[in-house]
Amino acid sequence: MNVSGDFTVGASFSENVNGLGLDDIVVTNGIASALSGSGSNYSFSIAPGTAGGVIVQLLASAAFDAAGNPNNASDQLNVAFD
């Protein structure tokens, strides 16, 4: 995927979760902001840094279901910023 500016990332869980914060999102060559959502669907914005690869990943134990079970780490999203 190629982008030329800020882009939005969606995070969907298999059930409702709580506790997700911007500090749970790891971004290489960019900054995450504007986290929104609730339940099982969230989104946030990524502002790329310099031209090249941008990597986005949600950390393990970033959010918890009603029983207190943590999420697994997400796969990495790799984006090319022109």
C-alpha positions in Angstrom: 0.0 0.0 0.0 1.3 3.4 -0.9 0.3 6.7 0.7 1.2 10.3 0.0 0.0 11.8 3.4 -1.8 11.0 6.6 -3.9 7.8 6.5 -6.5 6.1 8.8 -6.0 2.6 10.2 -8.9 0.5 11.6 -8.6 -2.1 14.4 -11.4 -4.6 14.8 -11.6 -7.1 17.6 -13.6 -10.3 17.8 -15.5 -9.0 20.8 -15.9 -5.7 22.8 -12.8 -4.5 24.5 -11.7 -1.7 26.8 -8.4 0.0 27.6 -7.0 0.7 24.1 -4.9 3.9 24.0 -2.5 5.6 21.6 0.5 4.4 23.7 -0.5 0.8 22.7 0.1 1.6 19.0 3.7 1.3 17.8 4.6 3.3 14.7 7.9 3.3 12.9 8.5 6.4 10.9 5.3 8.1 11.9 3.0 9.2 14.7 -0.4 7.9 15.7 -3.2 10.2 16.8 -7.0 10.7 16.9 -7.9 7.3 18.4 -11.7 6.8 18.3 -14.2 4.0 18.6 -15.6 1.7 21.2 -16.7 -1.9 21.6 -15.0 -4.0 19.0 -14.2 -1.3 16.3 -11.6 1.5 16.6 -9.7 3.7 14.2 -6.7 6.1 14.4 -4.7 8.4 12.2 -1.1 7.9 11.1 1.0 10.9 10.1 4.1 9.5 8.2 7.5 10.9 8.9 10.1 10.8 6.1 9.7 9.2 2.7 10.0 5.4 2.9 8.4 2.6 4.9 5.9 3.2 7.7 5.1 0.2 10.0 2.1 0.1 12.4 1.4 -2.5 15.0 -0.9 -2.9 18.0 0.9 -4.3 21.0 -0.2 -7.4 22.9 -2.3 -6.7 26.0 -3.3 -3.3 24.7 -7.0 -4.1 25.2 -9.0 -6.4 27.4 -12.4 -8.2 27.0 -15.0 -8.3 29.7 -13.4 -11.4 31.3 -10.0 -9.6 31.5 -8.4 -11.5 28.6 -5.8 -9.5 26.7 -5.5 -9.1 22.9 -2.7 -10.7 21.0 -0.3 -8.4 19.1 -1.5 -7.5 15.7 0.3 -8.3 12.4 2.4 -5.4 11.2 0.9 -3.0 8.6 3.6 -2.0 6.2 2.9 1.2 4.1 5.2 3.0 1.7 5.1 6.8 2.1 6.1 8.8 -1.0 
